[in-house]
């Protein structure tokens, strides 16, 4: 089990920090507004795309930003929108993007003459810090969705995702472990999901703290959980018969829900009556010399944060009594079939008693390795010695 927090501050270096031109000095003087920018940093060394990276662009290269400022107007205090679901895109090079700068490139707004372009996060129509504002608040969520999925208002704790009437249906999410109907590899993918939602903590900056300047640092975190299951051939397996796994199923996963973000980034509400099974129903050999899928992942998918309750202790031949989460596996050796049911809470919590629980938390991934291949039936032999009965000798 591995805790996977995506530690990112999102967005962009906008102007060269060491520039000392008169134009730049004028731009940042008390009488001229400064560009409202976002800075990017990684909490650990950046890894390659597809790994458990600390760089947002390794998952999504566009996120949505929302921002509001509080200003005193003649008719009273006003909260005004500065960013309303504005896409911010990562540019490794100064060229057209999608959906940002589709027919242009970032340097047309962000880079002045005699300056060089820097890779980073950019948005169109530069906004500027308002020195007359009392405060700003910022929200960010990835991936960027043009409309209909996110909502946020000034003063909210955080962004809202989908609704009770139109929930996120996670049962349609991809299983990254299976590509073209076969297990893909022995390595996890991490990126490629439809909706691996990541939300940044709300950022508030105030005039009183002299914070209405500089860059806005955003830190994104995964708000779903991730489940990975690998199947491997047991070391004790011997013989020439092929071992083929026929089915793997995780039952009792929450199917749909919506999110109203809190300050701690919790906020999922799921429908307890809507559950589904993630079922991989196909034949994969763990012993064939050319198509050996031993130690390959069968499941790499997202799940809602949820709690499993132990209903049955130990391995079971049927699902009787397992009315919460359980795992089912079926395989055959030659013509003989093997199948078993495991209470899902008991898998993750050692020596779990009935009614004990195990929670799958957001921002965490859970790795399970299933070893198949029973102990071989062996024989040994010995001979029971003759029982000897001696009688009185006969004499003639």
C-alpha positions as CSV (number, residue, x, y, z in Angstrom):
1,X,0.0,0.0,0.0
2,X,1.5,3.3,-1.1
3,X,0.3,6.7,-0.3
4,X,0.3,8.8,-3.5
5,X,-0.1,12.5,-3.0
6,X,0.5,14.6,-6.1
7,X,2.5,17.5,-4.7
8,X,2.4,20.3,-7.3
9,X,2.3,24.0,-7.4
10,X,0.7,24.8,-10.6
11,X,1.5,27.1,-13.2
12,X,3.9,29.5,-14.8
13,X,7.0,31.6,-14.7
14,X,5.7,34.5,-16.6
15,X,8.5,37.1,-16.8
16,X,12.3,36.6,-16.5
17,X,13.0,37.3,-12.9
18,X,16.4,38.9,-13.4
19,X,15.2,41.4,-16.0
20,X,16.2,44.9,-15.1
21,X,14.9,46.9,-18.1
22,X,13.2,50.2,-17.5
23,X,10.0,48.8,-19.1
24,X,9.9,46.1,-16.5
25,X,10.6,48.5,-13.6
26,X,7.7,50.6,-14.8
27,X,5.4,47.6,-15.0
28,X,6.0,46.6,-11.3
29,X,6.0,50.1,-9.9
30,X,3.3,51.1,-7.4
31,X,1.5,53.0,-10.1
32,X,1.2,50.1,-12.5
33,X,-0.4,46.7,-12.0
34,X,1.7,43.5,-11.9
35,X,0.7,40.5,-14.0
36,X,-1.2,37.9,-12.0
37,X,0.8,34.8,-12.5
38,X,1.0,31.2,-11.3
39,X,4.3,29.5,-10.4
40,X,5.2,25.8,-10.8
41,X,7.4,23.7,-8.6
42,X,7.7,20.0,-7.8
43,X,7.9,18.7,-4.3
44,X,10.3,16.0,-5.4
45,X,12.4,15.2,-8.5
46,X,10.3,15.1,-11.6
47,X,9.8,11.6,-13.0
48,X,9.1,10.5,-16.5
49,X,5.6,10.7,-17.9
50,X,3.6,7.6,-16.9
51,X,5.2,7.2,-13.5
52,X,4.0,8.4,-10.0
53,X,5.2,11.9,-10.9
54,X,5.1,15.1,-8.9
55,X,4.5,17.2,-12.1
56,X,1.0,17.9,-13.1
57,X,1.8,18.0,-16.8
58,X,2.7,14.3,-16.5
59,X,-1.0,13.6,-15.9
60,X,-2.8,16.6,-17.5
61,X,-1.3,19.5,-19.4
62,X,-4.4,21.7,-18.8
63,X,-6.1,22.7,-15.6
64,X,-9.0,25.0,-14.7
65,X,-8.5,28.1,-12.5
66,X,-11.1,30.2,-10.7
67,X,-10.3,33.4,-9.0
68,X,-12.3,36.2,-7.2
69,X,-11.3,39.6,-5.8
70,X,-13.0,41.5,-3.0
71,X,-13.1,45.3,-3.8
72,X,-14.7,48.3,-2.1
73,X,-17.0,50.0,-4.6
74,X,-19.1,53.1,-4.2
75,X,-22.2,50.9,-3.5
76,X,-20.4,48.7,-1.0
77,X,-18.1,45.6,-0.9
78,X,-18.1,43.5,-4.1
79,X,-16.7,40.1,-4.9
80,X,-15.8,40.1,-8.6
81,X,-14.8,37.3,-10.9
82,X,-11.2,37.4,-12.2
83,X,-10.9,33.8,-13.5
84,X,-14.0,31.8,-14.3
85,X,-13.0,28.3,-15.4
86,X,-10.0,29.6,-17.3
87,X,-7.8,27.0,-18.9
88,X,-4.1,27.1,-18.0
89,X,-1.9,25.0,-20.2
90,X,1.6,23.7,-20.0
91,X,3.9,24.8,-22.8
92,X,7.3,23.1,-23.2
93,X,7.9,25.1,-26.3
94,X,6.7,28.5,-27.6
95,X,4.1,27.2,-30.1
96,X,0.3,26.9,-30.5
97,X,-1.5,24.9,-27.8
98,X,-4.9,23.4,-27.3
99,X,-7.1,24.9,-25.9
100,X,-4.8,27.8,-25.0
101,X,-3.2,29.9,-27.8
102,X,-4.7,27.7,-30.5
103,X,-3.9,30.1,-33.3
104,X,-1.0,31.8,-31.7
105,X,1.7,31.1,-29.0
106,X,2.3,32.3,-25.4
107,X,5.1,34.7,-26.3
108,X,2.7,37.0,-28.0
109,X,1.5,38.0,-24.5
110,X,4.1,36.8,-22.0
111,X,7.5,37.5,-23.5
112,X,8.8,40.9,-24.4
113,X,11.4,41.9,-27.0
114,X,14.9,40.6,-26.3
115,X,13.6,38.1,-23.8
116,X,13.5,34.3,-24.1
117,X,10.6,31.9,-23.7
118,X,10.5,29.7,-20.6
119,X,8.6,26.4,-20.4
120,X,5.7,26.6,-18.0
121,X,2.0,27.1,-17.5
122,X,0.3,29.9,-19.5
123,X,-3.2,31.3,-19.9
124,X,-4.6,33.9,-22.4
125,X,-5.6,37.5,-21.7
126,X,-3.2,38.3,-18.8
127,X,-4.9,39.4,-15.6
128,X,-3.2,41.9,-13.2
129,X,-3.1,42.4,-9.5
130,X,-5.5,45.1,-8.4
131,X,-3.8,47.2,-5.7
132,X,-7.2,48.5,-4.6
133,X,-8.5,45.0,-3.9
134,X,-8.8,43.9,-0.2
135,X,-8.2,40.2,-1.1
136,X,-8.2,37.5,-3.7
137,X,-9.1,33.8,-3.5
138,X,-8.1,31.1,-6.0
139,X,-9.3,27.6,-6.8
140,X,-7.9,25.1,-9.3
141,X,-8.9,21.6,-10.6
142,X,-7.6,19.2,-13.1
143,X,-8.3,18.1,-15.8
144,X,-9.6,21.2,-17.6
145,X,-13.3,20.7,-18.7
146,X,-14.8,23.5,-20.8
147,X,-18.2,23.6,-19.1
148,X,-20.9,21.6,-17.2
149,X,-18.7,19.7,-14.8
150,X,-17.2,22.2,-12.3
151,X,-18.7,25.0,-10.3
152,X,-17.3,27.4,-7.6
153,X,-18.4,30.7,-6.1
154,X,-16.6,33.3,-4.2
155,X,-16.4,32.3,-0.5
156,X,-16.7,28.5,-1.2
157,X,-14.4,26.2,0.6
158,X,-13.4,24.7,-2.7
159,X,-14.6,23.6,-6.2
160,X,-17.7,21.5,-6.8
161,X,-17.5,18.6,-9.2
162,X,-20.7,17.2,-10.9
163,X,-24.0,17.1,-9.0
164,X,-26.5,14.6,-7.4
165,X,-28.6,15.0,-10.5
166,X,-25.6,14.5,-12.8
167,X,-23.0,12.4,-10.9
168,X,-19.6,11.2,-12.0
169,X,-20.0,7.6,-13.0
170,X,-16.7,6.0,-12.1
171,X,-17.7,2.5,-13.4
172,X,-17.0,3.9,-16.9
173,X,-13.4,4.8,-16.0
174,X,-10.5,3.1,-17.7
175,X,-8.7,0.1,-16.5
176,X,-5.1,1.0,-17.5
177,X,-3.8,-2.5,-16.9
178,X,-5.7,-4.0,-19.8
179,X,-4.9,-2.8,-23.4
180,X,-6.4,-4.5,-26.4
181,X,-8.0,-7.1,-24.1
182,X,-4.7,-8.3,-22.6
183,X,-2.7,-7.3,-19.5
184,X,-0.4,-4.5,-20.6
185,X,2.8,-4.8,-18.5
186,X,4.4,-5.4,-15.2
187,X,4.6,-1.6,-14.6
188,X,1.8,0.8,-13.6
189,X,0.8,3.6,-16.0
190,X,-0.6,6.3,-13.7
191,X,-1.7,8.6,-16.5
192,X,-4.4,8.1,-19.1
193,X,-7.5,8.0,-17.0
194,X,-10.6,10.0,-18.1
195,X,-11.1,11.8,-14.8
196,X,-8.3,11.4,-12.3
197,X,-9.6,14.5,-10.5
198,X,-7.0,16.6,-8.8
199,X,-7.9,19.7,-6.7
200,X,-5.7,22.4,-5.3
201,X,-6.2,23.8,-1.8
202,X,-8.0,27.2,-1.8
203,X,-5.5,30.1,-1.8
204,X,-6.4,33.3,-0.1
205,X,-4.2,36.4,-0.5
206,X,-5.0,39.7,1.3
207,X,-3.9,43.3,1.0
208,X,-3.4,43.5,4.8
209,X,-0.6,40.9,4.6
210,X,1.0,42.6,1.5
211,X,0.2,39.4,-0.5
212,X,-1.3,41.0,-3.6
213,X,1.8,40.6,-5.6
214,X,4.0,37.9,-7.0
215,X,3.0,34.4,-8.0
216,X,0.2,32.1,-6.8
217,X,1.5,28.7,-5.8
218,X,-1.1,25.9,-6.2
219,X,-0.7,22.4,-4.8
220,X,-2.8,19.7,-6.4
221,X,-3.8,16.4,-4.7
222,X,-5.6,13.4,-6.0
223,X,-9.1,13.2,-4.6
224,X,-9.9,9.7,-5.7
225,X,-8.3,6.4,-4.6
226,X,-6.5,4.0,-6.9
227,X,-6.6,0.2,-6.9
228,X,-3.9,-2.0,-8.5
229,X,-4.0,-5.8,-8.6
230,X,-1.2,-8.0,-9.9
231,X,-1.4,-11.8,-10.4
232,X,1.7,-14.0,-10.2
233,X,2.5,-17.7,-10.4
234,X,3.4,-19.2,-7.1
235,X,7.0,-20.5,-6.6
236,X,5.6,-23.9,-5.7
237,X,4.0,-24.5,-9.0
238,X,5.5,-27.4,-10.9
239,X,4.5,-29.6,-13.8
240,X,3.8,-29.3,-17.5
241,X,0.1,-28.4,-17.3
242,X,-0.9,-24.9,-18.3
243,X,-2.3,-22.6,-15.6
244,X,-4.8,-20.2,-17.0
245,X,-6.5,-17.4,-15.0
246,X,-10.1,-17.1,-16.2
247,X,-11.6,-14.3,-14.1
248,X,-10.8,-11.6,-11.6
249,X,-13.6,-9.6,-10.0
250,X,-13.8,-6.9,-7.3
251,X,-17.4,-6.5,-6.2
252,X,-19.1,-3.8,-4.2
253,X,-17.4,-0.7,-5.6
254,X,-19.3,2.6,-5.4
255,X,-20.5,3.5,-8.8
256,X,-21.4,7.2,-8.8
257,X,-21.1,10.3,-6.8
258,X,-20.4,14.1,-6.7
259,X,-18.0,16.3,-4.9
260,X,-18.4,19.5,-2.8
261,X,-14.9,20.4,-1.8
262,X,-14.0,21.2,1.8
263,X,-10.9,23.0,3.1
264,X,-9.2,19.6,3.7
265,X,-10.2,18.6,0.1
266,X,-12.6,15.9,1.3
267,X,-16.2,16.1,0.0
268,X,-17.3,13.1,-2.0
269,X,-21.0,12.0,-1.6
270,X,-21.7,8.6,-3.1
271,X,-25.0,6.8,-3.8
272,X,-24.8,3.8,-1.3
273,X,-27.4,1.9,-3.4
274,X,-25.5,2.1,-6.6
275,X,-22.5,-0.3,-6.7
276,X,-20.8,-2.3,-9.4
277,X,-18.2,-5.0,-10.0
278,X,-14.9,-4.4,-11.8
279,X,-14.7,-7.7,-13.7
280,X,-12.0,-9.0,-16.0
281,X,-13.4,-12.1,-17.6
282,X,-10.9,-13.6,-20.0
283,X,-8.3,-16.4,-20.2
284,X,-4.7,-15.5,-19.6
285,X,-1.9,-18.1,-19.2
286,X,0.7,-17.7,-16.4
287,X,2.8,-20.6,-17.8
288,X,2.8,-20.4,-21.6
289,X,6.3,-19.7,-22.9
290,X,5.2,-17.1,-25.4
291,X,2.3,-15.5,-23.5
292,X,3.2,-15.7,-19.9
293,X,1.3,-13.0,-17.9
294,X,2.7,-13.9,-14.5
295,X,3.4,-10.8,-12.4
296,X,1.4,-8.6,-14.8
297,X,-1.2,-6.2,-13.6
298,X,-4.8,-7.1,-14.3
299,X,-6.3,-4.0,-12.6
300,X,-5.2,-0.4,-12.4
301,X,-8.2,1.8,-11.9
302,X,-9.7,4.6,-9.8
303,X,-12.3,4.2,-7.1
304,X,-14.2,6.5,-4.8
305,X,-13.0,6.8,-1.2
306,X,-15.0,4.1,0.6
307,X,-15.0,1.9,3.6
308,X,-15.1,-1.9,3.4
309,X,-16.7,-3.9,6.3
310,X,-15.5,-7.4,7.0
311,X,-18.5,-9.8,6.7
312,X,-16.8,-13.2,6.5
313,X,-13.4,-14.4,7.8
314,X,-11.2,-16.5,5.6
315,X,-11.4,-17.8,2.1
316,X,-14.9,-19.0,1.0
317,X,-16.0,-21.3,-1.8
318,X,-19.1,-19.1,-2.5
319,X,-20.1,-15.5,-2.0
320,X,-22.6,-16.5,0.7
321,X,-22.6,-13.8,3.4
322,X,-20.4,-11.4,1.5
323,X,-22.8,-8.6,1.1
324,X,-20.2,-5.9,1.1
325,X,-16.9,-5.8,-0.9
326,X,-15.3,-9.0,-2.0
327,X,-12.7,-10.3,-4.4
328,X,-13.3,-13.4,-6.7
329,X,-10.7,-15.3,-8.7
330,X,-11.1,-18.3,-10.9
331,X,-8.4,-20.3,-12.7
332,X,-7.8,-23.8,-14.0
333,X,-5.0,-26.2,-14.3
334,X,-5.5,-28.7,-17.1
335,X,-9.2,-29.7,-16.7
336,X,-9.4,-28.9,-13.0
337,X,-11.0,-25.7,-11.9
338,X,-10.2,-23.5,-8.8
339,X,-12.1,-20.6,-7.5
340,X,-12.2,-18.6,-4.3
341,X,-14.0,-15.6,-2.7
342,X,-12.1,-13.2,-0.3
343,X,-13.7,-10.6,1.9
344,X,-12.1,-7.4,0.7
345,X,-11.7,-5.8,4.1
346,X,-10.0,-8.9,5.5
347,X,-7.5,-8.8,2.6
348,X,-6.3,-5.4,3.7
349,X,-6.6,-5.7,7.4
350,X,-4.7,-8.5,9.0
351,X,-6.7,-10.8,11.3
352,X,-9.9,-8.7,10.7
353,X,-12.8,-9.7,12.8
354,X,-16.4,-9.6,11.5
355,X,-17.7,-6.0,11.4
356,X,-14.2,-4.5,11.4
357,X,-13.6,-2.0,8.7
358,X,-10.9,-0.8,6.3
359,X,-11.0,2.6,4.6
360,X,-9.7,3.3,1.2
361,X,-8.7,7.0,1.4
362,X,-8.5,9.6,-1.3
363,X,-5.0,10.4,-2.5
364,X,-3.9,6.8,-1.8
365,X,-3.2,3.9,-4.1
366,X,-3.6,0.3,-2.9
367,X,-1.4,-2.4,-4.4
368,X,-2.4,-6.1,-4.1
369,X,-0.5,-9.1,-5.4
370,X,-2.5,-12.4,-5.8
371,X,-0.3,-15.5,-5.9
372,X,-2.0,-18.5,-7.6
373,X,-0.8,-22.1,-8.0
374,X,-1.7,-24.5,-5.2
375,X,0.7,-26.8,-3.6
376,X,1.1,-30.0,-5.6
377,X,-0.3,-33.2,-4.3
378,X,2.6,-35.5,-3.6
379,X,2.8,-39.1,-2.6
380,X,5.2,-41.1,-0.5
381,X,5.0,-44.9,0.1
382,X,6.0,-47.4,2.6
383,X,5.1,-51.0,3.2
384,X,3.6,-52.4,6.3
385,X,5.7,-55.3,7.4
386,X,4.2,-58.8,7.6
387,X,2.8,-59.5,11.0
388,X,4.5,-62.6,12.2
389,X,2.6,-65.2,14.3
390,X,4.7,-68.0,15.8
391,X,3.2,-71.2,17.0
392,X,4.5,-74.1,19.1
393,X,6.7,-76.2,16.9
394,X,5.2,-79.6,15.9
395,X,7.1,-82.7,16.7
396,X,6.6,-86.2,15.4
